[in-house]
Amino acid sequence: MNSEYKNFTDIATIEDISLLVHTFYDKIRKDDLLGSVFHAVIQNNWDVHLEKMVRFWQTVLFDTHTYFGRPFPPHANLPIEKVHFDRWLSLFTQTVDEHFSGEKADRAKWQAERMAEMFQSKIAYYKQSNIRPII
């Protein structure tokens, strides 16, 4: 059933963001393409990573500035290509649509698209120019 026919509420609380983040990364961890990439970097620090991602999305969606990092540098040297970004975005959008509907849900999907495009573009630039990103 398409999510537009379900009666979902919008992302409205930190618990909603936590549900989104944890459900999304459960999918990532099981994914044939993305799981190994994430496991190689995060290793046994999933709790730390998930808490950081909750703070990131809380900052993005609620303007509550609980995340004070730079999202791109940890991704700069990863062995990832367009196919990885496409899968990441697909899983993220699917997760949002399975649980939420509304302005914040749409903003989360839009923001994820923006990040995927920006990260992909920056990574391609660094690979093509043989310049190392400042991390």
Backbone as ProteinMPNN parsed JSONL, in Angstrom:
{"seq_chain_A": "MNSEYKNFTDIATIEDISLLVHTFYDKIRKDDLLGSVFHAVIQNNWDVHLEKMVRFWQTVLFDTHTYFGRPFPPHANLPIEKVHFDRWLSLFTQTVDEHFSGEKADRAKWQAERMAEMFQSKIAYYKQSNIRPII", "coords_chain_A": {"N_chain_A": [[0.844, -1.178, 0.0], [0.589, 2.183, -0.803], [2.168, 4.917, 0.859], [0.839, 7.342, 0.799], [-1.789, 6.802, 1.108], [-2.079, 5.988, 3.653], [-2.681, 6.84, 7.056], [-0.556, 8.608, 8.284], [1.333, 10.442, 10.715], [3.189, 13.512, 10.928], [6.765, 14.028, 11.26], [7.448, 14.884, 14.419], [8.547, 14.875, 16.962], [11.402, 14.233, 19.097], [11.455, 11.542, 19.555], [10.25, 10.586, 17.252], [12.217, 11.213, 15.383], [14.263, 9.605, 16.338], [13.107, 7.064, 15.906], [13.014, 7.107, 13.072], [15.793, 7.333, 12.427], [16.933, 5.022, 13.688], [15.48, 2.931, 12.494], [16.097, 3.323, 9.789], [18.929, 2.955, 9.788], [19.019, 0.318, 10.634], [18.178, -0.928, 8.322], [20.27, -0.167, 6.62], [22.438, -1.517, 7.797], [21.823, -4.149, 7.179], [21.883, -4.182, 4.473], [23.06, -5.354, 1.334], [24.794, -3.878, -0.31], [25.48, -1.49, 1.083], [25.919, -2.14, 3.768], [28.488, -3.322, 4.422], [30.233, -1.194, 3.908], [29.476, 0.74, 5.816], [29.833, -0.773, 8.174], [32.604, -1.164, 8.127], [33.605, 1.347, 8.733], [32.183, 2.281, 11.021], [32.255, 0.16, 12.775], [32.132, -1.203, 15.935], [30.778, 0.9, 17.026], [28.11, 1.713, 16.845], [26.081, 2.721, 18.52], [27.035, 5.254, 19.275], [27.209, 6.444, 16.745], [24.505, 6.389, 15.91], [23.294, 8.049, 17.834], [24.544, 10.438, 17.186], [23.493, 10.827, 14.635], [20.787, 11.126, 15.238], [20.91, 13.572, 16.603], [21.85, 15.134, 14.47], [19.67, 15.062, 12.597], [17.696, 16.145, 14.224], [18.648, 18.733, 14.488], [18.529, 19.563, 11.79], [15.775, 19.288, 11.139], [14.296, 20.449, 13.225], [15.555, 22.758, 13.95], [17.085, 22.937, 16.329], [19.722, 22.865, 17.016], [21.538, 20.741, 18.051], [23.462, 19.236, 16.985], [26.806, 19.558, 16.263], [28.748, 19.321, 14.18], [30.684, 18.501, 11.252], [29.313, 17.289, 8.492], [30.347, 16.259, 6.033], [33.262, 15.557, 5.996], [33.747, 12.91, 7.299], [32.926, 11.24, 5.263], [34.475, 11.671, 3.084], [36.659, 10.114, 2.125], [35.642, 7.632, 1.623], [35.016, 4.477, -0.019], [32.938, 4.932, -2.151], [30.349, 5.285, -4.597], [28.106, 6.575, -7.139], [26.074, 4.63, -7.189], [25.992, 3.773, -4.545], [25.085, 6.068, -3.23], [22.592, 6.315, -4.433], [21.296, 4.013, -3.467], [21.39, 4.512, -0.696], [19.802, 6.823, -0.543], [17.386, 5.815, -1.519], [16.721, 3.904, 0.465], [16.487, 5.619, 2.649], [14.362, 7.347, 1.9], [12.339, 5.438, 1.599], [12.129, 4.574, 4.268], [11.263, 6.909, 5.592], [8.783, 7.247, 4.285], [7.457, 4.953, 5.123], [6.753, 5.493, 7.705], [6.009, 8.173, 8.192], [4.296, 11.229, 7.275], [4.001, 14.38, 5.847], [4.945, 17.867, 6.299], [7.523, 18.02, 7.61], [8.436, 15.437, 7.132], [8.605, 15.496, 4.332], [10.536, 17.478, 4.136], [12.731, 16.18, 5.308], [13.237, 14.167, 3.407], [13.854, 15.764, 1.196], [16.104, 17.119, 2.163], [17.84, 14.954, 2.487], [18.173, 14.207, -0.192], [19.524, 16.487, -1.137], [21.897, 16.349, 0.408], [22.957, 13.9, -0.494], [23.456, 14.489, -3.201], [25.319, 16.625, -2.915], [27.429, 15.428, -1.416], [28.171, 13.377, -3.167], [29.009, 14.859, -5.387], [31.182, 16.316, -4.282], [32.919, 14.223, -3.497], [33.457, 13.059, -5.998], [34.769, 15.218, -7.184], [37.113, 15.415, -5.58], [38.261, 12.922, -6.144], [38.737, 13.098, -8.915], [40.476, 15.281, -9.101], [42.667, 14.652, -7.631], [43.137, 15.852, -5.21], [43.447, 16.091, -1.757], [40.876, 16.121, 0.613], [40.358, 18.574, 3.172], [40.297, 17.553, 6.367]], "CA_chain_A": [[0.0, 0.0, 0.0], [1.332, 3.429, -0.893], [2.055, 5.671, 2.111], [-0.077, 8.477, 0.69], [-3.128, 6.347, 1.488], [-2.061, 5.675, 5.067], [-2.889, 8.004, 7.895], [0.633, 8.832, 9.086], [1.571, 11.786, 11.219], [4.474, 14.082, 10.528], [7.864, 13.953, 12.219], [7.113, 15.981, 15.326], [9.231, 14.772, 18.252], [12.707, 13.574, 19.084], [11.174, 10.102, 19.453], [10.019, 10.325, 15.829], [13.524, 11.228, 14.718], [14.958, 8.393, 16.775], [12.51, 5.96, 15.151], [13.494, 7.219, 11.694], [17.228, 7.044, 12.359], [17.21, 3.63, 14.046], [14.893, 2.06, 11.472], [16.895, 3.508, 8.575], [20.237, 2.319, 9.917], [18.801, -1.136, 10.652], [18.16, -1.322, 6.91], [21.637, 0.015, 6.112], [23.292, -2.581, 8.332], [21.466, -5.407, 6.522], [21.934, -4.007, 3.02], [24.193, -6.01, 0.685], [25.717, -2.896, -0.881], [25.921, -0.465, 2.035], [26.254, -2.665, 5.088], [29.927, -3.506, 4.636], [30.87, 0.126, 3.931], [29.2, 1.328, 7.119], [30.462, -1.584, 9.222], [34.05, -0.94, 8.094], [33.908, 2.634, 9.36], [31.557, 2.429, 12.341], [32.661, -1.008, 13.556], [31.251, -1.469, 17.081], [30.374, 2.192, 17.591], [26.803, 2.061, 16.295], [25.317, 3.568, 19.454], [27.557, 6.617, 19.133], [26.811, 6.942, 15.425], [23.057, 6.611, 15.887], [23.003, 9.242, 18.633], [24.995, 11.59, 16.388], [22.537, 11.016, 13.541], [19.567, 11.69, 15.829], [21.177, 14.996, 16.823], [21.928, 15.785, 13.163], [18.319, 15.256, 12.045], [17.0, 17.07, 15.117], [19.106, 20.064, 14.091], [18.024, 19.857, 10.443], [14.318, 19.36, 11.053], [13.676, 21.236, 14.298], [16.381, 23.943, 14.231], [17.418, 22.955, 17.746], [21.189, 22.893, 17.088], [22.134, 19.761, 18.954], [24.569, 18.645, 16.227], [27.826, 20.565, 16.003], [29.814, 18.675, 13.442], [30.78, 18.734, 9.817], [28.882, 15.989, 7.986], [31.054, 15.71, 4.884], [34.589, 14.958, 6.16], [33.82, 11.458, 7.523], [32.568, 10.513, 4.045], [35.328, 12.136, 1.992], [37.555, 9.091, 1.582], [34.987, 6.328, 1.563], [34.963, 3.868, -1.36], [31.537, 4.963, -2.546], [30.043, 5.82, -5.92], [26.709, 6.965, -7.343], [25.194, 3.521, -6.84], [25.856, 3.777, -3.087], [24.221, 7.191, -2.869], [21.237, 5.987, -4.882], [20.729, 3.034, -2.527], [21.215, 5.218, 0.574], [18.641, 7.697, -0.677], [16.211, 4.963, -1.665], [16.389, 3.354, 1.78], [16.05, 6.714, 3.519], [13.025, 7.751, 1.456], [11.443, 4.331, 1.945], [11.93, 4.585, 5.711], [10.392, 8.049, 5.91], [7.434, 6.986, 3.767], [6.832, 3.864, 5.886], [6.393, 5.916, 9.054], [5.619, 9.568, 8.365], [3.764, 11.995, 6.162], [3.798, 15.767, 6.219], [5.953, 18.865, 5.932], [8.849, 17.625, 8.105], [8.817, 14.229, 6.399], [9.033, 15.95, 3.01], [11.803, 18.201, 4.312], [13.772, 15.177, 5.548], [13.574, 13.545, 2.12], [14.502, 16.79, 0.376], [17.439, 17.345, 2.724], [18.634, 13.77, 2.161], [18.538, 14.339, -1.611], [20.549, 17.539, -1.214], [23.153, 15.828, 0.959], [23.488, 12.875, -1.395], [24.005, 15.177, -4.369], [26.495, 17.385, -2.521], [28.505, 14.509, -1.059], [28.592, 12.698, -4.394], [29.742, 15.843, -6.18], [32.458, 16.598, -3.628], [33.761, 13.031, -3.577], [33.901, 12.963, -7.393], [35.754, 16.288, -7.396], [38.373, 15.046, -4.953], [38.834, 11.788, -6.876], [39.2, 13.544, -10.238], [41.521, 16.29, -9.029], [43.749, 14.137, -6.802], [43.319, 16.731, -4.065], [42.922, 15.489, -0.524], [40.008, 17.05, 1.354], [40.771, 18.975, 4.511], [39.421, 16.835, 7.314]], "C_chain_A": [[0.888, 1.239, 0.0], [1.091, 4.264, 0.359], [1.08, 6.843, 2.005], [-1.506, 8.094, 1.06], [-3.212, 5.961, 2.953], [-2.189, 6.964, 5.856], [-1.702, 8.186, 8.839], [0.664, 10.259, 9.591], [2.95, 12.242, 10.768], [5.521, 13.791, 11.599], [7.697, 15.158, 13.146], [7.904, 15.981, 16.627], [10.598, 14.136, 18.063], [12.535, 12.054, 18.999], [10.911, 9.708, 18.005], [11.348, 10.278, 15.067], [14.314, 9.985, 15.088], [14.43, 7.163, 16.041], [13.017, 5.955, 13.711], [14.948, 6.783, 11.589], [17.505, 5.565, 12.631], [16.66, 2.666, 12.998], [15.705, 2.127, 10.18], [18.232, 2.775, 8.691], [20.136, 0.818, 10.137], [18.801, -1.665, 9.221], [19.559, -1.235, 6.308], [22.514, -1.153, 6.53], [23.047, -3.919, 7.645], [21.641, -5.36, 5.014], [23.21, -4.609, 2.432], [25.231, -5.02, 0.158], [26.31, -1.974, 0.183], [26.419, -1.008, 3.369], [27.74, -2.762, 5.341], [30.671, -2.178, 4.687], [30.694, 0.764, 5.307], [29.883, 0.555, 8.244], [31.968, -1.347, 9.277], [34.436, 0.344, 8.821], [33.411, 2.69, 10.806], [31.986, 1.324, 13.305], [31.677, -1.255, 14.695], [30.744, -0.19, 17.739], [29.01, 2.648, 17.072], [25.999, 2.953, 17.227], [25.745, 5.027, 19.346], [27.107, 7.223, 17.81], [25.315, 7.267, 15.38], [22.674, 7.846, 16.687], [23.414, 10.502, 17.871], [24.011, 11.876, 15.253], [21.199, 11.545, 14.047], [19.761, 13.18, 16.054], [21.246, 15.755, 15.498], [20.527, 16.083, 12.626], [17.464, 16.147, 12.935], [17.374, 18.507, 14.762], [18.507, 20.467, 12.751], [16.521, 20.119, 10.45], [13.67, 20.279, 12.082], [14.442, 22.509, 14.632], [16.726, 24.056, 15.711], [18.912, 22.804, 18.005], [21.788, 22.016, 18.182], [23.289, 19.033, 18.282], [25.547, 19.759, 15.886], [29.01, 19.929, 15.294], [29.844, 19.146, 12.012], [30.459, 17.401, 9.144], [29.739, 15.42, 6.853], [32.375, 15.013, 5.203], [34.621, 13.456, 6.454], [33.53, 10.625, 6.273], [33.573, 10.73, 2.915], [36.166, 11.043, 1.348], [36.938, 7.703, 1.518], [34.965, 5.792, 0.124], [33.513, 3.775, -1.854], [31.368, 5.703, -3.86], [28.552, 6.183, -5.972], [25.741, 5.862, -6.898], [24.97, 3.453, -5.319], [24.926, 4.895, -2.628], [22.769, 6.913, -3.274], [20.563, 5.017, -3.914], [20.441, 3.702, -1.184], [19.947, 6.07, 0.539], [17.347, 6.896, -0.796], [15.776, 4.401, -0.306], [15.891, 4.436, 2.733], [14.619, 7.128, 3.174], [11.992, 6.685, 1.826], [11.122, 4.347, 3.437], [11.023, 5.731, 6.126], [8.958, 7.726, 5.512], [6.709, 5.871, 4.518], [6.29, 4.326, 7.243], [5.755, 7.295, 9.168], [5.052, 10.162, 7.085], [3.55, 13.419, 6.638], [4.976, 16.636, 5.833], [7.364, 18.461, 6.371], [9.336, 16.365, 7.399], [9.31, 14.596, 4.998], [10.367, 16.676, 3.087], [12.958, 17.22, 4.537], [14.198, 14.527, 4.238], [14.297, 14.522, 1.207], [15.928, 17.031, 0.855], [18.361, 16.167, 2.413], [19.07, 13.799, 0.691], [19.651, 15.355, -1.796], [21.895, 17.031, -0.723], [23.777, 14.803, 0.038], [24.122, 13.514, -2.627], [25.3, 15.908, -4.03], [27.665, 16.456, -2.204], [29.051, 13.82, -2.303], [29.442, 13.631, -5.253], [31.114, 16.127, -5.58], [33.411, 15.414, -3.725], [34.3, 12.872, -4.997], [34.968, 14.014, -7.689], [37.107, 15.893, -6.817], [39.039, 13.884, -5.679], [39.433, 12.23, -8.207], [40.389, 14.488, -10.156], [42.748, 15.83, -8.237], [44.117, 15.089, -5.665], [42.735, 16.023, -2.856], [42.051, 16.504, 0.197], [40.617, 17.374, 2.72], [39.786, 18.362, 5.483], [39.736, 17.273, 8.717]], "O_chain_A": [[1.855, 1.303, 0.759], [-0.028, 4.326, 0.868], [0.548, 7.291, 3.02], [-2.341, 8.966, 1.298], [-4.292, 5.641, 3.45], [-1.844, 8.043, 5.373], [-1.816, 7.952, 10.042], [0.099, 11.165, 8.98], [3.761, 11.449, 10.29], [5.193, 13.359, 12.704], [7.792, 16.306, 12.712], [7.929, 16.992, 17.328], [10.905, 13.576, 17.01], [13.382, 11.364, 18.431], [11.301, 8.623, 17.575], [11.563, 9.411, 14.22], [14.964, 9.382, 14.234], [15.209, 6.316, 15.604], [13.405, 4.908, 13.193], [15.29, 5.951, 10.748], [18.238, 4.926, 11.876], [17.319, 1.683, 12.657], [15.966, 1.1, 9.554], [18.617, 2.048, 7.775], [21.094, 0.102, 9.848], [19.36, -2.726, 8.945], [19.98, -2.127, 5.572], [23.247, -1.712, 5.714], [23.961, -4.737, 7.539], [21.555, -6.392, 4.348], [24.303, -4.402, 2.959], [26.427, -5.309, 0.184], [27.512, -1.711, 0.178], [27.256, -0.384, 4.02], [28.21, -2.32, 6.39], [31.642, -2.046, 5.432], [31.654, 1.268, 5.891], [30.445, 1.154, 9.16], [32.549, -1.332, 10.362], [35.49, 0.406, 9.455], [34.145, 3.102, 11.704], [32.067, 1.544, 14.513], [30.497, -1.494, 14.44], [30.324, -0.213, 18.896], [28.787, 3.844, 16.882], [25.301, 3.855, 16.764], [24.906, 5.928, 19.329], [26.677, 8.375, 17.761], [24.92, 8.312, 14.864], [21.812, 8.614, 16.259], [22.712, 11.512, 17.908], [23.731, 13.035, 14.948], [20.545, 12.329, 13.36], [18.876, 13.973, 15.733], [20.763, 16.884, 15.403], [20.23, 17.216, 12.246], [16.582, 16.844, 12.432], [16.517, 19.39, 14.738], [18.03, 21.592, 12.596], [16.054, 21.074, 9.83], [12.599, 20.831, 11.828], [14.023, 23.266, 15.508], [16.668, 25.144, 16.284], [19.308, 22.626, 19.157], [22.45, 22.495, 19.103], [24.02, 18.292, 18.939], [25.173, 20.773, 15.297], [30.142, 20.0, 15.771], [29.125, 20.064, 11.618], [31.262, 16.47, 9.221], [29.844, 14.2, 6.729], [32.585, 13.914, 4.69], [35.473, 12.767, 5.892], [33.852, 9.438, 6.231], [33.518, 10.04, 1.897], [36.359, 11.055, 0.132], [37.651, 6.71, 1.373], [34.904, 6.566, -0.831], [32.945, 2.688, -1.959], [32.128, 6.613, -4.193], [27.843, 6.103, -4.969], [24.705, 6.148, -6.297], [23.877, 3.113, -4.867], [24.086, 4.697, -1.75], [21.837, 7.241, -2.539], [19.39, 5.185, -3.581], [19.38, 3.489, -0.598], [19.133, 6.041, 1.462], [16.326, 7.277, -0.223], [14.591, 4.424, 0.026], [14.982, 4.199, 3.529], [13.769, 7.244, 4.058], [10.905, 7.003, 2.308], [9.97, 4.155, 3.826], [10.11, 5.54, 6.929], [8.03, 7.907, 6.301], [5.478, 5.846, 4.548], [5.472, 3.641, 7.857], [5.037, 7.566, 10.131], [5.291, 9.673, 5.981], [2.985, 13.644, 7.709], [5.887, 16.199, 5.13], [8.303, 18.552, 5.58], [10.524, 16.241, 7.102], [10.319, 14.064, 4.534], [11.224, 16.516, 2.217], [14.05, 17.42, 4.003], [15.391, 14.354, 3.99], [15.248, 14.148, 0.521], [16.851, 17.137, 0.047], [19.537, 16.366, 2.109], [20.208, 13.455, 0.373], [20.61, 15.109, -2.528], [22.92, 17.258, -1.367], [24.986, 14.824, -0.192], [25.21, 13.116, -3.044], [26.274, 15.82, -4.777], [28.777, 16.681, -2.681], [30.265, 13.697, -2.465], [30.476, 13.225, -5.782], [32.106, 16.172, -6.306], [34.594, 15.597, -4.01], [35.482, 12.579, -5.177], [35.956, 13.729, -8.366], [38.132, 16.022, -7.487], [40.262, 13.864, -5.814], [40.518, 11.782, -8.582], [41.229, 14.496, -11.055], [43.753, 16.539, -8.18], [45.263, 15.126, -5.218], [41.658, 15.431, -2.928], [42.466, 17.65, 0.371], [41.297, 16.549, 3.33], [38.586, 18.627, 5.421], [39.117, 16.794, 9.667]]}, "name": "protein", "num_of_chains": 1, "seq": "MNSEYKNFTDIATIEDISLLVHTFYDKIRKDDLLGSVFHAVIQNNWDVHLEKMVRFWQTVLFDTHTYFGRPFPPHANLPIEKVHFDRWLSLFTQTVDEHFSGEKADRAKWQAERMAEMFQSKIAYYKQSNIRPII"}
